[in-house]
Amino acid sequence: MAALVINEEFLSQVELLQMLVKNNVAGLFGGNHLSKNNGSSCDFSDYRDYIPGDDITKIDWNAFARFEKLYLKLYLDERQLHTRIYIDVSSSMTFGKGKKDEQAIRLAAALAYISVCEMDKVSIYTIRGDRVEAVIENMLGRENYLNNIGKLNDVRFDGDCAISEAILPSTVGYGDGMSIIISDFLTDNNFETAIEHLTSKKRDILCIQVLSEEELHPTSRGKMHFFDSEDTQKYYRRNINKEIMRAYQEALDYITGRVADCCRSRGAEYMLVSADDSIGGVFYEKLMALGVVK
């Protein structure tokens, strides 16, 4: 990326956005979440039988007096969750004048800011080939965000991306927050297994498919040469006519539908974003439609 995507102007926009959506964030964000596990907050949850070795301070002696049996009090655990953001940094993310790569960086930075303001911990990774590489880990609080988020300006986009092969061996955390995958998903590689894996880890999942306007609404006509941005040895030469455009639209619908159906069938959220969409538009229109922003 030639330009600094994360600059003072962008950070001002993100701060304003956060102020506007404050107290209207639902479902996927929010640091003081009630865990499905039991812990040591002051909110009573349930009883269970006492097992030798348990903390005797949690025994309900009133229940013992009534039933002559030892019961342990269980409490809901208020946990700080961990938002993990994965950015596809393959060459195909540089396609188009709308600059999908810059949009991916902006989305990651904006979602990270919303998360830290909701008291979540945030880590941002790149998916390069079959590896997950940390850019920022365990970011907490606004000051820490402002000191570290500029690292996204140094992210390089090149090569290919194998989402499942990269995410499966990585640490994802069990039931401790949200996983966001930002990609164009224009790959022959398998991504479904990664979504299944994150689902099995009891994580909230949001897949954001970023496409350029040229990909969403192509205007090319006549004799054209197209090269695979991740493998220039592969190319497509054809006279672009109405039939070709119709076939392309069907292929595009299949690709976006494949990602959406994969997410829907596994309880994940899916959002299609144009590289030309404003961050405000993404939050107030697309995330509102998902119910993430009320």
C-alpha positions as a printed NumPy array, in Angstrom:
array([[  0.   ,   0.   ,   0.   ],
       [  1.493,   3.313,  -1.066],
       [ -0.69 ,   5.566,   1.097],
       [ -0.915,   5.588,   4.886],
       [ -4.37 ,   4.151,   5.451],
       [ -4.199,   4.612,   9.22 ],
       [ -3.599,   8.334,   9.673],
       [ -4.939,  11.138,  11.867],
       [ -7.892,  11.795,   9.573],
       [ -8.948,   8.143,   9.631],
       [ -8.518,   7.874,  13.406],
       [-10.708,  10.964,  13.85 ],
       [-13.401,   9.327,  11.708],
       [-13.194,   6.123,  13.754],
       [-13.434,   8.018,  17.044],
       [-16.497,   9.869,  15.78 ],
       [-18.001,   6.591,  14.572],
       [-17.458,   4.995,  17.976],
       [-19.13 ,   7.927,  19.716],
       [-22.133,   7.612,  17.406],
       [-22.542,   3.862,  17.925],
       [-21.747,   3.977,  21.646],
       [-24.359,   2.081,  23.67 ],
       [-25.838,   0.771,  20.41 ],
       [-23.446,  -2.13 ,  19.909],
       [-25.23 ,  -5.456,  20.146],
       [-24.541,  -9.154,  19.88 ],
       [-20.934,  -9.485,  18.786],
       [-19.134,  -6.844,  20.835],
       [-18.955,  -5.846,  24.488],
       [-16.262,  -6.551,  27.083],
       [-18.208,  -7.352,  30.244],
       [-19.812, -10.438,  28.773],
       [-21.459, -13.07 ,  30.908],
       [-19.563, -16.289,  30.299],
       [-21.193, -19.662,  29.785],
       [-18.664, -20.903,  32.354],
       [-19.007, -20.459,  36.081],
       [-16.637, -18.204,  37.958],
       [-16.389, -15.818,  40.853],
       [-18.566, -12.794,  40.109],
       [-21.329, -11.877,  42.551],
       [-24.151, -13.014,  40.222],
       [-25.535, -16.35 ,  41.455],
       [-25.939, -19.014,  38.777],
       [-26.765, -22.475,  40.185],
       [-25.861, -25.237,  42.663],
       [-23.925, -28.455,  42.247],
       [-22.893, -31.251,  44.576],
       [-19.766, -30.64 ,  46.643],
       [-16.718, -32.629,  45.478],
       [-13.763, -33.153,  47.871],
       [-11.142, -30.54 ,  47.008],
       [-13.674, -27.799,  46.118],
       [-13.411, -24.357,  47.722],
       [-15.24 , -24.795,  51.049],
       [-15.983, -21.053,  51.198],
       [-18.514, -21.615,  48.398],
       [-20.491, -24.237,  50.312],
       [-24.071, -23.157,  50.994],
       [-24.419, -23.979,  54.714],
       [-28.085, -22.979,  54.731],
       [-28.766, -25.646,  52.115],
       [-26.782, -28.136,  54.227],
       [-28.934, -27.332,  57.249],
       [-32.08 , -28.03 ,  55.234],
       [-30.998, -31.066,  53.232],
       [-28.016, -32.406,  55.214],
       [-26.025, -32.509,  52.016],
       [-23.17 , -30.307,  50.822],
       [-23.921, -28.052,  47.83 ],
       [-21.594, -25.598,  46.146],
       [-22.809, -22.177,  44.964],
       [-21.907, -21.369,  41.346],
       [-21.581, -17.826,  39.985],
       [-21.524, -16.36 ,  36.514],
       [-18.085, -15.369,  35.372],
       [-17.763, -11.895,  33.867],
       [-14.942, -12.16 ,  31.355],
       [-13.073,  -9.852,  29.114],
       [-13.378, -11.321,  25.642],
       [-10.771, -11.527,  22.913],
       [-11.554, -10.263,  19.414],
       [ -9.268, -11.887,  16.843],
       [ -9.166, -10.287,  13.384],
       [ -7.669, -12.12 ,  10.39 ],
       [ -6.765, -10.226,   7.198],
       [ -6.245, -12.021,   3.877],
       [ -3.074, -10.405,   2.476],
       [ -2.93 , -12.272,  -0.84 ],
       [ -2.225, -10.508,  -4.133],
       [ -5.87 , -10.696,  -5.198],
       [ -6.679,  -8.204,  -2.425],
       [ -4.834,  -5.534,  -4.441],
       [ -7.096,  -5.901,  -7.477],
       [ -9.198,  -2.952,  -8.586],
       [ -8.968,   0.808,  -8.367],
       [-11.073,   0.774,  -5.208],
       [ -8.167,  -0.911,  -3.404],
       [ -9.542,  -3.87 ,  -1.515],
       [ -6.354,  -4.036,   0.551],
       [ -6.92 ,  -0.546,   1.966],
       [-10.555,  -1.33 ,   2.707],
       [ -9.488,  -4.496,   4.56 ],
       [ -7.078,  -2.473,   6.699],
       [ -9.711,   0.184,   7.414],
       [-12.287,  -2.437,   8.427],
       [ -9.812,  -4.195,  10.714],
       [ -8.819,  -0.913,  12.372],
       [-12.412,   0.267,  12.852],
       [-13.632,  -3.044,  14.26 ],
       [-10.611,  -3.19 ,  16.552],
       [-11.396,   0.288,  17.889],
       [-15.013,  -0.605,  18.592],
       [-13.792,  -3.697,  20.438],
       [-11.232,  -1.956,  22.652],
       [-13.788,   0.729,  23.508],
       [-16.106,  -2.077,  24.614],
       [-13.258,  -3.307,  26.871],
       [-12.413,  -6.341,  24.74 ],
       [ -8.86 ,  -7.479,  24.093],
       [ -7.907,  -7.401,  20.389],
       [ -5.359,  -9.232,  18.262],
       [ -4.91 ,  -8.625,  14.529],
       [ -3.285, -11.205,  12.256],
       [ -2.472, -11.563,   8.579],
       [ -3.082, -14.772,   6.63 ],
       [ -0.096, -15.179,   4.33 ],
       [ -0.006, -18.43 ,   2.412],
       [ -0.735, -21.144,   4.962],
       [  0.461, -19.145,   7.986],
       [ -1.163, -16.801,  10.483],
       [  1.232, -13.983,  11.39 ],
       [  0.576, -11.625,  14.309],
       [  0.591,  -7.891,  13.571],
       [ -0.775,  -6.715,  16.94 ],
       [ -1.464,  -9.004,  19.905],
       [ -3.479,  -8.549,  23.102],
       [ -4.27 ,  -4.874,  22.525],
       [ -6.191,  -3.336,  25.421],
       [ -7.626,   0.148,  25.774],
       [ -7.734,   3.249,  23.625],
       [ -4.19 ,   4.428,  24.387],
       [ -2.712,   1.042,  23.518],
       [ -4.786,   1.083,  20.317],
       [ -3.467,   4.488,  19.245],
       [  0.117,   3.403,  19.969],
       [ -0.12 ,   0.205,  17.917],
       [ -2.754,   0.432,  15.183],
       [ -0.348,   2.232,  12.816],
       [  1.45 ,  -1.112,  12.365],
       [ -1.272,  -1.986,   9.859],
       [  0.265,   0.54 ,   7.449],
       [  3.265,  -1.801,   7.098],
       [  1.237,  -4.841,   6.03 ],
       [  2.259,  -6.158,   2.597],
       [ -0.189,  -7.819,   0.219],
       [  1.328, -10.503,  -2.002],
       [  1.288, -14.222,  -2.748],
       [ -1.699, -16.448,  -2.072],
       [ -3.885, -17.299,   0.914],
       [ -5.028, -20.631,   2.386],
       [ -7.455, -19.631,   5.136],
       [ -8.156, -23.052,   6.646],
       [ -4.559, -24.294,   6.494],
       [ -3.449, -21.108,   8.281],
       [ -6.111, -20.802,  10.988],
       [ -6.427, -24.467,  12.072],
       [ -2.923, -24.755,  13.611],
       [ -3.137, -21.315,  15.266],
       [ -4.361, -20.435,  18.752],
       [ -7.97 , -19.249,  18.546],
       [ -9.239, -19.448,  22.141],
       [-12.259, -21.402,  23.313],
       [-15.512, -19.496,  23.743],
       [-13.679, -16.321,  24.634],
       [-14.881, -13.908,  21.988],
       [-15.2  , -13.109,  18.34 ],
       [-13.246, -14.114,  15.226],
       [-13.421, -11.851,  12.168],
       [-12.099, -12.984,   8.765],
       [-11.629, -10.227,   6.175],
       [-11.017, -11.604,   2.676],
       [-12.272, -11.534,  -0.882],
       [-12.709, -15.336,  -0.588],
       [-11.777, -15.57 ,  -4.287],
       [ -9.727, -18.69 ,  -3.843],
       [ -9.678, -22.316,  -4.873],
       [ -8.419, -23.135,  -1.38 ],
       [-10.755, -24.41 ,   1.303],
       [-12.078, -21.84 ,   3.792],
       [-15.092, -23.797,   5.08 ],
       [-13.   , -25.919,   7.451],
       [-11.709, -22.793,   9.205],
       [-15.256, -21.61 ,   9.867],
       [-16.211, -25.072,  11.141],
       [-13.122, -25.073,  13.382],
       [-13.953, -21.668,  14.878],
       [-17.538, -22.813,  15.402],
       [-16.3  , -25.888,  17.266],
       [-14.317, -23.537,  19.504],
       [-17.566, -21.769,  20.473],
       [-16.488, -18.437,  19.015],
       [-18.705, -15.76 ,  17.477],
       [-17.747, -15.47 ,  13.805],
       [-18.046, -12.644,  11.282],
       [-16.826, -13.165,   7.703],
       [-16.435,  -9.97 ,   5.671],
       [-16.089, -10.477,   1.926],
       [-14.434,  -7.441,   0.325],
       [-14.754,  -7.061,  -3.446],
       [-13.822,  -4.214,  -5.775],
       [-16.404,  -2.373,  -7.836],
       [-14.763,  -3.886, -10.933],
       [-15.523,  -7.335,  -9.533],
       [-19.035,  -6.465,  -8.404],
       [-20.023,  -4.465, -11.49 ],
       [-17.548,  -5.115, -14.341],
       [-17.684,  -2.84 , -17.35 ],
       [-15.041,  -4.517, -19.563],
       [-16.112,  -5.208, -23.14 ],
       [-14.412,  -6.442, -26.3  ],
       [-11.212,  -8.493, -26.594],
       [ -9.481,  -8.632, -23.218],
       [ -6.603, -10.399, -21.468],
       [ -7.042, -11.126, -17.753],
       [ -4.22 , -12.466, -15.579],
       [ -4.53 , -14.289, -12.251],
       [ -3.156, -11.819,  -9.7  ],
       [ -1.781, -14.669,  -7.573],
       [ -0.347, -16.677, -10.482],
       [  0.477, -14.664, -13.605],
       [  1.065, -17.903, -15.535],
       [ -2.712, -18.287, -15.536],
       [ -4.562, -15.965, -17.867],
       [ -7.921, -15.636, -19.6  ],
       [ -8.311, -14.289, -23.129],
       [-11.782, -13.845, -24.531],
       [-14.057, -11.476, -26.358],
       [-16.186, -10.062, -23.554],
       [-19.798, -10.011, -24.744],
       [-23.219, -10.238, -23.099],
       [-23.061, -14.02 , -22.755],
       [-19.686, -13.832, -21.021],
       [-20.967, -11.104, -18.718],
       [-24.016, -13.218, -17.88 ],
       [-21.775, -16.184, -17.079],
       [-19.554, -13.973, -14.954],
       [-22.531, -12.701, -12.941],
       [-23.664, -16.274, -12.335],
       [-20.158, -17.188, -11.167],
       [-20.041, -14.151,  -8.873],
       [-23.43 , -15.032,  -7.385],
       [-22.191, -18.578,  -6.809],
       [-19.023, -17.399,  -5.041],
       [-20.746, -14.899,  -2.74 ],
       [-23.567, -17.361,  -2.125],
       [-21.085, -20.089,  -1.231],
       [-19.501, -17.954,   1.49 ],
       [-22.861, -16.708,   2.774],
       [-24.357, -20.23 ,   2.875],
       [-21.284, -21.61 ,   4.634],
       [-21.593, -18.932,   7.326],
       [-25.364, -19.278,   7.66 ],
       [-25.23 , -23.068,   8.056],
       [-22.679, -22.765,  10.844],
       [-24.228, -19.903,  12.778],
       [-21.677, -17.34 ,  11.582],
       [-22.424, -13.826,  10.323],
       [-21.609, -12.811,   6.733],
       [-21.241,  -9.369,   5.194],
       [-20.405,  -8.352,   1.605],
       [-18.53 ,  -5.049,   1.361],
       [-17.431,  -3.052,  -1.665],
       [-13.943,  -1.581,  -1.629],
       [-15.647,   1.767,  -2.28 ],
       [-17.999,   1.594,   0.741],
       [-17.392,   4.158,   3.46 ],
       [-16.675,   2.905,   6.965],
       [-19.712,   4.807,   8.205],
       [-21.877,   3.136,   5.587],
       [-20.569,  -0.299,   6.554],
       [-21.439,   0.271,  10.216],
       [-24.765,   2.043,   9.835],
       [-26.173,   0.057,   6.946],
       [-24.542,  -3.373,   6.728],
       [-23.785,  -4.052,  10.412],
       [-27.165,  -2.641,  11.372],
       [-28.814,  -5.087,   8.987],
       [-26.96 ,  -7.914,  10.764],
       [-28.09 ,  -6.641,  14.151],
       [-24.541,  -5.925,  15.315],
       [-25.403,  -2.219,  15.567],
       [-28.927,  -1.431,  16.776]])
